Amino acid sequence: MVILLVYMDDIIITGTDFGLITKLHMKDLGQLTYYLGLEVLNTPKSIFLNQHKYIQDLITLAGLEDTSSVATPMEINVNYRKDEGTLLDDPTIYRRLVGSLIYLTITRPNISYVVHQVSQFMSSPRYLHLAAVRRIIHYLRGSPARGLFFPTGSALRLVAYNDADWAECPDTHRSTVGWCMFLGDALISWKCKKQDWVSKSSNEAEYHTMFTACSEVI
């Protein structure tokens, strides 16, 4: 089996048959180290993915090169409303920054929740929402090299975790759910999203979260 991942003129080639791979008439650039903003570090015992350069470019785009970092990507016990504060005169930079943060969650699941929060205001962002986005980038400035670690000797044991708040969204009163899946010691799947309905109790919110997580496991 040979697998080709193609995006424009960027191609990753891998597979189980080295002989067949060598028959492809393409220039061999060696082991994968960088692809569409993803940095790949291979060792005999692991693979490590991060987006260090991508984060540096994001910091430059936000104009935060000479600022300090913060310990958390979001203030504690803060819920943002869609109509709170003054509208941005030009929402372009907000949308560019949030779009970049969404792509960054490929290797940074720890910001999935906060990115989910700020992505709700893409249609009519406000200065308060932009401040929240800038705080996320301040946080990333202090940890640009973090990423995903995949050990080669990890056991093939699937473990899932899930959680939900209850009616925390101040605009819709819906619950936000989150789950993550580990194959051995490797994080392989995660998601954070708002439920499509209003849960009548915290138990209902939690049961729906378990249902979603079980579907992902299956």
C-alpha positions in Angstrom: 0.0 0.0 0.0 1.2 3.5 -0.9 -0.5 6.6 0.4 -0.2 10.1 -1.2 -1.4 13.2 0.6 -1.6 16.0 -2.0 -2.2 19.7 -1.5 -1.4 21.8 -4.6 2.3 21.0 -5.1 3.0 19.8 -1.6 3.0 16.0 -1.4 3.5 13.5 1.4 4.3 9.9 0.4 4.2 7.0 2.8 3.1 3.4 2.9 4.0 -0.2 3.7 5.9 -1.0 0.5 9.2 0.8 0.2 9.9 -0.8 -3.2 6.7 0.6 -4.6 7.3 4.0 -3.1 10.7 4.2 -4.9 9.0 3.5 -8.3 7.1 6.8 -8.1 8.8 9.3 -10.4 9.1 12.1 -7.9 12.1 13.8 -6.3 12.8 12.4 -2.8 13.2 15.3 -0.4 13.9 12.9 2.5 12.0 12.4 5.7 9.1 14.6 6.4 10.0 17.7 8.5 7.5 20.4 7.5 4.1 20.4 5.8 1.6 23.2 5.5 2.6 24.8 8.8 3.1 21.4 10.6 6.6 20.7 11.9 7.4 17.0 12.3 10.2 15.6 14.5 11.0 11.9 14.0 13.0 9.8 16.5 13.4 6.0 16.7 10.9 6.0 19.5 8.4 8.8 18.7 6.9 11.3 16.4 6.3 14.9 17.6 4.1 17.4 15.8 3.9 21.1 16.5 3.3 24.4 14.7 6.1 26.6 16.2 6.8 28.7 13.1 3.1 29.0 12.4 2.6 30.5 15.9 5.4 32.9 15.4 3.8 34.1 12.1 0.5 34.4 14.0 2.1 36.6 16.7 3.5 38.9 14.0 0.1 39.1 12.2 -1.5 40.2 15.5 1.3 42.7 16.1 2.2 41.2 19.5 5.9 40.5 18.9 7.1 42.7 21.8 4.5 41.7 24.4 4.6 39.3 27.3 2.8 36.0 27.7 -0.1 35.0 30.0 -0.6 31.8 32.0 -4.1 31.0 30.6 -5.7 31.4 27.2 -8.9 32.8 28.7 -9.9 34.7 31.8 -11.6 32.6 34.5 -15.4 32.6 34.8 -15.9 34.9 31.7 -18.7 34.3 29.3 -18.8 36.5 26.2 -22.0 37.7 24.6 -22.5 38.2 20.8 -23.9 41.8 21.3 -21.6 43.0 24.1 -19.5 46.0 23.5 -18.7 48.1 20.4 -18.6 46.6 16.9 -15.2 46.5 15.2 -14.9 49.0 12.4 -13.2 46.4 10.2 -13.7 42.7 11.2 -11.1 41.5 8.7 -8.2 41.1 11.1 -10.5 39.3 13.7 -11.6 36.8 11.1 -8.0 36.2 9.9 -6.8 35.6 13.5 -9.6 33.3 14.4 -9.2 31.3 11.2 -5.5 30.9 12.0 -6.3 29.8 15.5 -8.8 27.2 14.2 -6.0 25.7 12.0 -3.7 25.8 15.0 -6.0 23.4 17.0 -4.6 20.6 14.7 -1.7 20.3 17.2 -3.0 22.4 20.2 -6.1 20.7 21.6 -5.6 22.7 24.8 -7.0 25.8 23.1 -9.9 24.1 21.4 -12.5 25.4 23.9 -11.4 29.1 23.8 -11.1 29.0 20.0 -14.6 27.6 19.9 -15.8 30.5 22.0 -14.3 33.3 19.9 -15.3 31.6 16.6 -18.9 32.2 17.4 -18.6 35.9 16.7 -17.1 35.8 13.2 -20.2 37.5 11.7 -20.2 40.6 13.9 -17.1 40.7 16.1 -16.6 43.4 18.8 -13.6 44.9 20.4 -14.2 42.8 23.5 -14.0 39.7 21.3 -10.8 40.9 19.7 -9.3 41.3 23.2 -10.2 37.7 23.9 -8.5 36.6 20.7 -5.4 38.6 21.5 -5.2 37.0 25.0 -5.1 33.5 23.3 -2.2 34.6 21.2 -0.5 36.1 24.3 -0.9 32.6 25.9 0.6 30.9 22.8 3.6 33.3 22.9 4.6 31.6 26.2 4.4 28.0 24.8 5.0 28.1 21.0 6.8 24.7 20.9 4.0 22.5 22.5 2.3 19.9 20.3 1.3 16.3 20.0 3.5 13.4 21.0 3.1 9.9 19.5 5.3 7.2 21.1 6.0 4.2 18.9 5.8 1.7 21.7 2.5 2.8 23.1 -0.1 0.1 23.8 -3.1 -0.2 21.5 -5.7 0.6 24.2 -8.5 3.1 23.4 -9.4 5.4 26.2 -12.0 8.2 26.0 -12.8 11.2 28.3 -15.8 13.6 28.0 -17.3 16.4 29.9 -19.9 19.2 29.6 -20.9 22.4 31.2 -24.6 23.2 31.7 -26.3 26.1 29.9 -23.2 28.2 30.1 -23.8 30.1 26.8 -25.4 33.4 27.9 -27.0 33.9 24.4 -28.5 30.5 23.7 -28.3 28.7 27.2 -26.9 25.7 25.4 -24.3 23.5 27.0 -20.8 23.1 25.5 -19.4 19.6 25.3 -15.9 18.3 24.9 -14.2 14.9 24.5 -10.8 13.4 23.7 -9.6 10.0 22.7 -6.3 8.4 23.5 -4.8 5.3 21.7 -2.4 4.2 24.3 -0.5 7.4 25.3 -1.2 9.2 22.0 -4.0 11.7 21.7 -5.7 10.9 18.4 -9.1 12.7 18.4 -10.7 15.6 20.2 -13.6 18.0 19.8 -15.3 20.9 21.6 -18.7 22.1 20.4 -22.0 23.5 21.5 -25.0 21.2 21.8 -27.8 21.6 19.3 -30.4 21.9 22.0 -31.0 23.3 25.5 -30.5 20.6 28.1 -33.0 20.7 30.9 -30.5 19.5 33.5 -26.8 18.9 34.0 -27.5 15.2 33.9 -29.1 15.5 30.4 -26.1 17.6 29.2 -23.7 14.9 30.5 -25.6 12.0 29.0 -25.7 13.6 25.6 -21.9 14.2 25.8 -21.4 10.5 26.6 -23.5 9.6 23.6 -21.4 11.7 21.3 -18.2 10.4 22.7 -19.4 6.8 22.4 -20.3 7.4 18.7 -16.8 8.7 18.1 -15.3 5.7 19.8 -17.3 3.3 17.6 
